[in-house]
Amino acid sequence: MGPDRSMRIYVAGHRGLAGGAVLRELQRQRYTNLLVRTHSELDLEDARPTQRFFAEQRPEVVFLCAAKVGGILANNTYPADFLLRNLLIEANVIRAAHVGPFDERYRIAADMDHMLRLFEVRGVRSHYLPRVIVHMRAGGLSNRSLRNIWRANMETWRSLRQHGFHVGPWFIGRKILRKIPQLFFRREAR
Ligand SMILES: NC(=O)c1ccc[n+]([C@@H]2O[C@H](COP(=O)([O-])OP(=O)(O)OC[C@H]3O[C@@H](n4cnc5c(N)ncnc54)[C@H](OP(=O)(O)O)[C@@H]3O)[C@@H](O)[C@H]2O)c1
């Protein structure tokens, strides 16, 4: 079986030297579903529109040829600027392609949904760091009231099911019970 020529392929930086060559080769090979955006249509340094683009278009293959490129003089004069902007482009594209954006249909548990995709669906590995890095305060949206606790847990449950994890009611029950004390013993942010 040959390659699927209808797969959605995004060529980032298609008007540049490298991207243009990639695009022409794909067209020559008769790939039919090619996605392109100019810099002014989609600024890849900007995380939100980049995530939106990936969420809407769902490319299956990405050629990352977009970059801030200068001549030798510019590269030598502003090395940090070039480095930072290209890192931003790469980080935004990899993140958007890998885990997708925050799913704003989840009003309270969007962060949980995002982590679920990152660690459980995509299998990104995490390591326990035995050190306090940041003090989180209780009293955020998810535990402001009993209603919000209930809602956050229902969203968590929906997110788990959406990604193919079938957990029993005990899972949510245990989570709710653990949160109740936070309604009474709150610590302010430092
Ligand atoms: N040229 C080569 O022979 C060659 C060989 C190997 C590797 N590379 C690498 O390939 C990359 C591109 O090089 P190139 O020579 O093709 O550069 P280029 O001709 O200057 O093209 C850069 C492309 O990136 C796009 N772009 C820049 N910033 C962007 C942003 N923030 N958001 C969206 N698009 C953005 C530009 O879009 P617009 O046109 O819309 O402004 C342009 O199409 C570089 O990392 C380079 O090191 C190049």
PDBQT file of the ligand as one rigid body, heavy atoms in Angstrom, charges set to zero:
ROOT
HETATM    1  N1  LIG A 201      17.557  27.591   3.085  1.00  0.00    +0.000 N 
HETATM    2  C1  LIG A 201      18.211  26.457   3.267  1.00  0.00    +0.000 C 
HETATM    3  O1  LIG A 201      18.977  25.982   2.422  1.00  0.00    +0.000 OA
HETATM    4  C2  LIG A 201      18.024  25.667   4.540  1.00  0.00    +0.000 A 
HETATM    5  C3  LIG A 201      18.589  24.409   4.647  1.00  0.00    +0.000 A 
HETATM    6  C4  LIG A 201      18.413  23.651   5.806  1.00  0.00    +0.000 A 
HETATM    7  C5  LIG A 201      17.681  24.178   6.859  1.00  0.00    +0.000 A 
HETATM    8  N2  LIG A 201      17.139  25.412   6.747  1.00  0.00    +0.000 N 
HETATM    9  C6  LIG A 201      16.393  25.907   7.888  1.00  0.00    +0.000 C 
HETATM   10  O2  LIG A 201      15.042  26.088   7.490  1.00  0.00    +0.000 OA
HETATM   11  C7  LIG A 201      14.475  27.178   8.187  1.00  0.00    +0.000 C 
HETATM   12  C8  LIG A 201      13.929  28.210   7.189  1.00  0.00    +0.000 C 
HETATM   13  O3  LIG A 201      15.008  28.689   6.398  1.00  0.00    +0.000 OA
HETATM   14  P1  LIG A 201      14.712  29.446   5.010  1.00  0.00    +0.000 P 
HETATM   15  O4  LIG A 201      16.020  29.668   4.366  1.00  0.00    +0.000 OA
HETATM   16  O5  LIG A 201      13.645  28.741   4.237  1.00  0.00    +0.000 OA
HETATM   17  O6  LIG A 201      14.171  30.863   5.546  1.00  0.00    +0.000 OA
HETATM   18  P2  LIG A 201      13.263  31.938   4.776  1.00  0.00    +0.000 P 
HETATM   19  O7  LIG A 201      13.436  31.804   3.309  1.00  0.00    +0.000 OA
HETATM   20  O8  LIG A 201      13.566  33.256   5.399  1.00  0.00    +0.000 OA
HETATM   21  O9  LIG A 201      11.778  31.511   5.141  1.00  0.00    +0.000 OA
HETATM   22  C9  LIG A 201      11.296  31.592   6.450  1.00  0.00    +0.000 C 
HETATM   23  C10 LIG A 201       9.806  31.353   6.420  1.00  0.00    +0.000 C 
HETATM   24  O10 LIG A 201       9.355  31.367   7.755  1.00  0.00    +0.000 OA
HETATM   25  C11 LIG A 201       8.170  32.128   7.821  1.00  0.00    +0.000 C 
HETATM   26  N3  LIG A 201       8.108  32.727   9.145  1.00  0.00    +0.000 N 
HETATM   27  C12 LIG A 201       9.057  33.447   9.818  1.00  0.00    +0.000 A 
HETATM   28  N4  LIG A 201       8.640  33.783  11.031  1.00  0.00    +0.000 NA
HETATM   29  C13 LIG A 201       7.384  33.280  11.163  1.00  0.00    +0.000 A 
HETATM   30  C14 LIG A 201       6.418  33.311  12.187  1.00  0.00    +0.000 A 
HETATM   31  N5  LIG A 201       6.646  33.916  13.367  1.00  0.00    +0.000 N 
HETATM   32  N6  LIG A 201       5.216  32.716  11.977  1.00  0.00    +0.000 NA
HETATM   33  C15 LIG A 201       4.964  32.103  10.805  1.00  0.00    +0.000 A 
HETATM   34  N7  LIG A 201       5.841  32.025   9.789  1.00  0.00    +0.000 NA
HETATM   35  C16 LIG A 201       7.044  32.616   9.964  1.00  0.00    +0.000 A 
HETATM   36  C17 LIG A 201       8.259  33.160   6.724  1.00  0.00    +0.000 C 
HETATM   37  O11 LIG A 201       6.910  33.485   6.370  1.00  0.00    +0.000 OA
HETATM   38  P3  LIG A 201       6.494  34.658   5.348  1.00  0.00    +0.000 P 
HETATM   39  O12 LIG A 201       7.144  34.317   4.033  1.00  0.00    +0.000 OA
HETATM   40  O13 LIG A 201       5.003  34.591   5.280  1.00  0.00    +0.000 OA
HETATM   41  O14 LIG A 201       7.043  35.899   5.954  1.00  0.00    +0.000 OA
HETATM   42  C18 LIG A 201       9.005  32.388   5.658  1.00  0.00    +0.000 C 
HETATM   43  O15 LIG A 201       8.092  31.716   4.820  1.00  0.00    +0.000 OA
HETATM   44  C19 LIG A 201      15.603  27.755   9.070  1.00  0.00    +0.000 C 
HETATM   45  O16 LIG A 201      15.501  27.181  10.362  1.00  0.00    +0.000 OA
HETATM   46  C20 LIG A 201      16.842  27.265   8.386  1.00  0.00    +0.000 C 
HETATM   47  O17 LIG A 201      17.944  27.173   9.278  1.00  0.00    +0.000 OA
HETATM   48  C21 LIG A 201      17.284  26.152   5.602  1.00  0.00    +0.000 A 
ENDROOT
TORSDOF 0
